Amino acid sequence: MNRTDSKIDGFLRKTKKWREEFQKLRMVCLECGLTEELKWGKPCYTYQKSNIVLIHGFKEYCALLFMKGSLLKDAKGILVQQTENVQAARQIRFTNVREIVEMEPVLKAYIKEAIEVEKAGLEVDYKKTSEFVIPEEFQNRLDESPALKTAFAALTPGRQRGYILISLQPNNRKPGRQGLKSVCSKFSMERD
């Protein structure tokens, strides 16, 4: 096993749902020679300070998230793209610890492949911000307000992409919802 992090111990003690699954996934990651640390409030496993996998839980499942999963061969066809806008990461989902135990050799093979991807210096070819289609409702708000358009243009490409992706979320696209208005006010405040 490689280095453990006491913060992960604390995370696991506080975790109610998926605790047994998280503990098993932790052991699998550590047995692959990864180092653990708490990032984004989740157990993250690194190879020479590069993020390889993250363990996280949801209502219906827990998952092992491969940071550069889109670059893996996925010989077993088990990697899941969370949403159409996720470009790099891919998940393997579980609903009980038995599934993790049964898949342990496969999980280790995928983790080892992810480490090799990192060693080789492979990078995900991310879509450029200009390639994203701005939702009509969002574009209309930009067109209606020169100040808003200027504020959006002043953001870095990464920030622009982030706001475009937020504006694509269903709750922000419904007519009469405050979501898109809130999104627009946030990035216009970034300039202040």
Disulfide bonds with the S-S distance in Angstrom:
none
